[in-house]
Amino acid sequence: MPKILTISELTHDLKEVLENIFQEVWVEGEVSNLRSPGSGHSYFSLKDAQSTLRCVLFRNAAARLKCALADGMHVVASGRIGVYGRDGQYQLYVDTLQPKGTGALQMAFEQLKVRLAQEGLFDEARKKPLPFLPETIGVVTSPTGAVIRDILQVLERRFPRARVVINPVRVQGEGSAEEIARAVEEFNAWGQPDVIILARGGGSLEDLWSFNEERVARAIAASGIPVVSAVGHETDYTIADFVADKRAPTPSAAAEMVMPVETELRERIDQLVKHLWRSLVDVVPQQSQHIDDLCEEMRRALQNRFEAKKLEVDGFCRELEALNPLAILRRGYSVTMAEDGRTAIRRTDQLKTGDRLKTRLAKGEFLSRVEEVIA
């Protein structure tokens, strides 16, 4: 009698056979039915004109992708064939995956460039100006090679007393992007450099890839210190170039960009001093004349003010004189008072025969006696 297998037993046997035979396969197809739940795993199918293959991309493998998956993308994937026990279907457990045609790195570059641009990381409005004369220059690059020598030679030639602090990093290979980003963050935590240069020599897209990593881009964008990106040759562009406050075509050009020439500065200062002196020679006489004119205007204004006040005082004096009792006497009038000189006589009922009176004239006074009171 033939052996009767359960569905689970048959599925298990098929799983062992397939996984032993197809431990590493490479397939090509179009991505469809892509699902990326919160677990970080991705589930999709690869299809061609006749067939469809279910695929699983676990989170660890997905983190190594240089570009994001999307339906309709034509890719080449490698991995092992296995059987998902619950459904009894075979599927490809993907280890590596890259777009076919346009390289994975180029596609990743374009995707990240678009995403960061939409976030505003490339906007000129958020970029900081470079200091005119930095006291300290921070350099993030490899401590060996021509790049750092070129930067130091240019700085020494342009401004010999420039202070340069190097934060050595790997500029290529596994873990280099983390080192570059961390170096920028360390300079910001220290707070000493007035400007930071990110530098690397030329190379292929793969060689320069550390400067296309999102980790580096966000460290540059978060930097409170201005950053100059000088990666590769003049024709090379990286994500770091777009995010940085300034982009230099070469490391040597970056050194020239951040530091002026000392001798040119001195010549400029001398020219400014001479120009200032000439201006003073021309301006002082003119200003002296202007001061004289102002003084004369002030003297005339004070004289006019004095004359006006004098006329005003004279008017007050005339008014007071008009009210002065003595002025009335000078016009022929007199004032009669009792003999004590304190009581003015205004009515006849104040008098009686025999009273002695004192009369004040404009000049002098005299005493008299009342002989008769006429009512």
C-alpha positions as CSV (number, residue, x, y, z in Angstrom):
1,M,0.0,0.0,0.0
2,P,1.5,3.4,-0.9
3,K,2.5,5.8,1.8
4,I,-0.1,8.4,2.4
5,L,1.3,11.8,3.3
6,T,-0.4,14.7,5.1
7,I,-0.5,18.0,3.4
8,S,2.0,19.3,6.0
9,E,4.4,16.4,5.4
10,L,4.3,16.8,1.6
11,T,4.8,20.6,1.9
12,H,7.8,19.9,4.3
13,D,9.4,17.4,1.8
14,L,8.9,19.8,-1.1
15,K,10.4,22.6,1.0
16,E,13.5,20.5,1.7
17,V,14.0,19.5,-1.9
18,L,13.6,23.1,-3.3
19,E,15.7,24.7,-0.6
20,N,18.5,22.2,-1.1
21,I,18.5,22.6,-4.9
22,F,17.8,26.3,-5.2
23,Q,20.1,27.7,-2.5
24,E,21.1,30.7,-4.7
25,V,19.3,31.8,-7.7
26,W,19.2,35.0,-9.8
27,V,16.0,36.1,-11.5
28,E,14.8,39.0,-13.4
29,G,11.4,40.5,-13.6
30,E,9.0,43.4,-13.0
31,V,7.9,44.3,-9.5
32,S,4.1,44.1,-8.8
33,N,1.7,43.9,-5.8
34,L,4.3,45.5,-3.6
35,R,3.4,45.7,0.1
36,S,5.5,47.2,2.8
37,P,3.9,46.9,6.3
38,G,5.2,48.5,9.5
39,S,7.4,45.5,10.2
40,G,9.9,46.8,7.6
41,H,9.6,43.6,5.5
42,S,8.5,43.9,1.9
43,Y,6.3,41.5,0.0
44,F,5.9,41.6,-3.8
45,S,5.9,39.5,-6.9
46,L,8.3,39.4,-9.8
47,K,6.6,38.7,-13.2
48,D,7.4,38.3,-16.8
49,A,5.1,37.7,-19.8
50,Q,4.2,34.1,-18.7
51,S,4.8,33.6,-15.0
52,T,4.8,35.2,-11.5
53,L,7.1,34.5,-8.6
54,R,6.3,35.5,-5.0
55,C,9.1,37.3,-3.2
56,V,9.9,38.3,0.3
57,L,12.5,41.0,1.3
58,F,13.1,40.9,5.0
59,R,13.9,44.2,6.9
60,N,17.7,43.5,7.2
61,A,18.1,42.9,3.5
62,A,15.8,45.9,2.7
63,A,18.0,48.2,4.7
64,R,20.9,47.4,2.3
65,L,19.0,48.6,-0.8
66,K,20.3,51.8,-2.4
67,C,16.9,52.7,-3.9
68,A,13.3,52.2,-2.9
69,L,11.2,49.5,-4.5
70,A,8.1,50.5,-6.6
71,D,5.6,48.7,-8.7
72,G,6.6,48.5,-12.3
73,M,10.3,48.6,-11.5
74,H,12.4,46.1,-13.6
75,V,14.9,44.4,-11.3
76,V,17.4,41.7,-10.9
77,A,17.2,39.8,-7.6
78,S,19.1,37.0,-6.0
79,G,18.2,34.8,-3.0
80,R,17.1,31.3,-2.1
81,I,13.9,29.4,-3.0
82,G,11.7,28.3,-0.1
83,V,8.2,27.1,0.6
84,Y,5.8,29.1,2.8
85,G,4.2,26.2,4.8
86,R,0.8,27.9,5.5
87,D,0.0,28.4,1.8
88,G,2.2,25.6,0.4
89,Q,3.6,28.0,-2.2
90,Y,7.2,28.4,-3.1
91,Q,8.7,31.9,-3.0
92,L,12.0,33.7,-3.4
93,Y,13.7,35.0,-0.2
94,V,15.6,38.0,-1.6
95,D,19.1,38.8,-0.4
96,T,20.1,41.4,-2.9
97,L,18.2,43.4,-5.5
98,Q,19.0,46.1,-7.9
99,P,17.3,47.8,-10.8
100,K,18.0,46.6,-14.3
101,G,19.1,49.2,-16.8
102,T,19.6,52.4,-14.7
103,G,22.1,51.4,-12.0
104,A,20.8,51.0,-8.4
105,L,23.1,53.7,-7.2
106,Q,22.0,56.2,-9.8
107,M,18.4,55.5,-9.1
108,A,18.9,55.8,-5.3
109,F,20.7,59.1,-6.0
110,E,17.8,60.5,-7.9
111,Q,15.2,59.2,-5.4
112,L,17.0,60.8,-2.4
113,K,17.6,64.0,-4.3
114,V,13.9,64.4,-5.1
115,R,12.8,63.6,-1.6
116,L,15.3,66.0,0.1
117,A,14.5,68.7,-2.4
118,Q,10.8,68.4,-1.5
119,E,11.7,68.7,2.2
120,G,13.5,72.0,1.4
121,L,17.0,70.9,2.3
122,F,18.4,72.3,-1.0
123,D,16.6,75.7,-0.6
124,E,19.0,78.7,-0.8
125,A,17.0,80.5,1.9
126,R,18.2,78.1,4.6
127,K,21.8,78.2,3.6
128,K,24.3,80.2,5.7
129,P,26.9,82.6,4.5
130,L,30.6,81.8,4.9
131,P,32.6,83.9,7.4
132,F,34.8,86.6,5.8
133,L,37.9,85.7,7.8
134,P,37.5,82.4,9.8
135,E,39.8,82.0,12.8
136,T,39.4,78.2,12.7
137,I,38.7,75.9,9.7
138,G,37.5,72.4,10.3
139,V,38.3,69.8,7.7
140,V,36.5,66.4,7.4
141,T,38.5,64.1,5.1
142,S,40.9,61.3,5.0
143,P,44.1,62.1,7.0
144,T,46.2,60.7,4.2
145,G,46.4,61.4,0.5
146,A,46.6,64.4,-1.8
147,V,43.3,66.0,-0.7
148,I,44.4,67.1,2.8
149,R,47.9,68.1,1.5
150,D,46.3,70.3,-1.2
151,I,44.0,72.0,1.3
152,L,46.8,72.7,3.7
153,Q,49.1,74.1,1.0
154,V,46.4,76.4,-0.3
155,L,45.6,77.7,3.2
156,E,49.3,78.2,4.0
157,R,49.8,80.2,0.8
158,R,46.8,82.4,1.3
159,F,46.8,83.0,5.0
160,P,49.8,81.4,6.9
161,R,48.4,82.0,10.3
162,A,45.1,80.1,9.6
163,R,44.2,77.5,12.2
164,V,43.2,74.2,10.7
165,V,41.6,71.3,12.7
166,I,41.3,68.0,10.9
167,N,38.7,65.4,11.9
168,P,40.0,62.3,10.1
169,V,37.4,59.9,8.5
170,R,37.2,57.2,5.9
171,V,35.7,58.7,2.8
172,Q,34.8,55.4,1.1
173,G,33.6,52.0,2.1
174,E,31.4,50.4,4.7
175,G,30.7,52.7,7.7
176,S,32.4,55.8,6.1
177,A,29.1,57.7,5.8
178,E,28.5,57.3,9.6
179,E,32.0,58.6,10.3
180,I,31.5,61.7,8.0
181,A,28.2,62.5,9.6
182,R,29.6,62.1,13.1
183,A,32.6,64.3,12.3
184,V,30.3,67.1,11.3
185,E,28.2,66.6,14.5
186,E,31.4,66.6,16.6
187,F,32.6,69.9,15.1
188,N,29.2,71.4,15.9
189,A,29.3,70.1,19.5
190,W,32.8,71.5,19.9
191,G,31.7,74.8,18.4
192,Q,35.2,76.0,17.5
193,P,35.4,75.9,13.7
194,D,34.0,78.9,11.9
195,V,33.5,76.9,8.8
196,I,33.7,73.1,7.9
197,I,35.1,71.7,4.6
198,L,34.0,68.2,3.6
199,A,36.5,67.0,1.1
200,R,37.3,64.0,-1.1
201,G,39.1,63.4,-4.3
202,G,37.5,62.2,-7.5
203,G,36.2,58.8,-8.3
204,S,33.2,56.8,-9.6
205,L,29.7,57.0,-8.3
206,E,30.4,54.1,-6.1
207,D,33.6,55.7,-4.7
208,L,31.8,58.9,-3.9
209,W,28.7,57.2,-2.5
210,S,29.3,58.0,1.2
211,F,28.6,61.7,0.3
212,N,25.2,60.6,-1.2
213,E,24.0,58.9,2.0
214,E,21.0,60.5,3.7
215,R,22.8,60.3,7.1
216,V,25.4,62.7,5.8
217,A,22.9,65.0,4.1
218,R,20.9,65.4,7.3
219,A,24.1,66.1,9.4
220,I,25.1,68.8,7.0
221,A,21.6,70.3,7.0
222,A,21.5,70.3,10.8
223,S,24.9,72.0,11.1
224,G,24.9,75.4,12.8
225,I,28.4,75.9,11.3
226,P,28.6,76.7,7.5
227,V,29.6,73.7,5.5
228,V,31.5,73.7,2.2
229,S,31.2,70.5,0.1
230,A,34.3,69.7,-2.0
231,V,33.8,66.2,-3.2
232,G,35.3,64.8,-6.4
233,H,36.1,66.8,-9.5
234,E,34.3,69.7,-11.0
235,T,31.9,67.5,-12.9
236,D,31.0,65.3,-9.9
237,Y,27.9,66.2,-8.0
238,T,26.8,64.5,-4.8
239,I,23.8,65.0,-2.4
240,A,26.2,66.7,0.0
241,D,26.9,69.4,-2.7
242,F,23.2,70.2,-2.9
243,V,22.7,70.4,0.9
244,A,25.9,72.2,1.8
245,D,25.9,76.0,2.3
246,K,28.5,76.2,-0.6
247,R,29.8,73.8,-3.2
248,A,33.4,73.9,-4.3
249,P,34.4,72.2,-7.5
250,T,37.6,70.8,-5.9
251,P,39.1,70.6,-2.4
252,S,41.7,73.2,-3.4
253,A,38.9,75.5,-4.6
254,A,37.2,75.0,-1.2
255,A,40.3,76.2,0.6
256,E,40.4,79.3,-1.6
257,M,36.7,79.9,-1.0
258,V,36.9,80.0,2.8
259,M,40.1,81.9,3.2
260,P,41.1,85.3,1.6
261,V,44.7,86.1,0.7
262,E,46.5,87.9,3.6
263,T,48.6,90.1,1.3
264,E,45.5,91.2,-0.6
265,L,43.8,92.0,2.6
266,R,46.7,94.1,3.7
267,E,46.8,95.9,0.4
268,R,43.0,96.5,0.6
269,I,43.4,97.9,4.1
270,D,46.2,100.2,3.0
271,Q,44.0,101.5,0.2
272,L,41.1,102.1,2.5
273,V,43.3,104.0,5.0
274,K,44.6,106.2,2.2
275,H,41.1,106.8,0.9
276,L,39.9,107.7,4.4
277,W,42.8,110.1,4.8
278,R,42.1,111.8,1.5
279,S,38.5,112.0,2.5
280,L,39.4,113.6,5.8
281,V,41.7,116.1,4.0
282,D,38.8,117.1,1.8
283,V,36.1,117.0,4.3
284,V,37.7,118.8,7.3
285,P,37.9,122.2,5.6
286,Q,34.4,121.9,4.3
287,Q,33.1,120.9,7.7
288,S,35.0,123.8,9.3
289,Q,33.4,126.2,6.9
290,H,30.1,124.6,7.6
291,I,30.7,125.0,11.4
292,D,31.5,128.7,10.9
293,D,28.3,129.2,8.9
294,L,26.3,127.5,11.6
295,C,27.9,129.7,14.3
296,E,27.1,132.8,12.3
297,E,23.5,131.6,11.9
298,M,23.3,130.9,15.6
299,R,24.7,134.4,16.4
300,R,22.1,136.1,14.2
301,A,19.3,133.9,15.7
302,L,20.4,134.9,19.2
303,Q,20.6,138.6,18.3
304,N,17.1,138.5,16.8
305,R,15.8,136.7,19.8
306,F,17.4,139.3,22.1
307,E,15.9,142.2,20.1
308,A,12.5,140.6,20.2
309,K,12.7,140.1,24.0
310,K,13.9,143.6,24.5
311,L,10.9,145.0,22.6
312,E,8.7,142.8,24.7
313,V,10.2,144.1,28.0
314,D,9.9,147.7,26.8
315,G,6.2,147.1,26.2
316,F,5.8,145.7,29.7
317,C,7.6,148.7,31.1
318,R,5.3,151.1,29.3
319,E,2.3,149.3,30.6
320,L,3.6,149.4,34.2
321,E,4.4,153.1,33.8
322,A,0.9,153.8,32.7
323,L,-0.4,152.2,35.9
324,N,2.2,154.0,38.2
325,P,0.3,156.5,40.5
326,L,3.2,158.9,40.3
327,A,2.6,159.1,36.6
328,I,-0.8,160.4,37.3
329,L,0.6,163.1,39.6
330,R,3.0,164.2,36.9
331,R,-0.1,165.0,34.8
332,G,-1.2,167.7,37.5
333,Y,-3.1,165.6,39.9
334,S,-2.4,165.3,43.7
335,V,-3.2,162.9,46.5
336,T,-4.6,164.1,49.8
337,M,-4.2,162.1,52.9
338,A,-4.7,162.4,56.6
339,E,-1.8,163.9,58.5
340,D,-0.6,160.4,59.4
341,G,0.0,159.8,55.7
342,R,-1.9,156.4,55.8
343,T,-5.5,157.3,55.1
344,A,-6.4,158.7,51.6
345,I,-9.1,161.3,51.6
346,R,-11.7,160.4,48.9
347,R,-14.9,162.0,50.4
348,T,-15.8,165.1,52.3
349,D,-17.5,163.1,55.0
350,Q,-14.0,162.0,56.1
351,L,-13.2,165.6,57.0
352,K,-14.1,168.1,59.7
353,T,-13.0,171.6,60.4
354,G,-9.6,171.9,61.8
355,D,-8.2,168.5,60.4
356,R,-4.7,168.7,59.3
357,L,-4.0,167.1,55.9
358,K,-1.0,166.1,53.9
359,T,-1.1,166.6,50.1
360,R,1.3,164.7,47.8
361,L,2.2,166.5,44.5
362,A,4.3,165.3,41.6
363,K,7.3,166.8,43.3
364,G,7.0,167.2,47.1
365,E,4.2,167.5,49.5
366,F,2.6,170.1,51.9
367,L,0.5,170.3,55.0
368,S,-2.8,172.2,55.2
369,R,-5.7,172.7,57.6
370,V,-9.5,172.4,56.9
371,E,-11.2,175.7,57.3
372,E,-14.6,174.7,56.1
373,V,-16.1,171.4,54.8
374,I,-18.4,171.9,51.8
375,A,-20.6,168.9,51.4
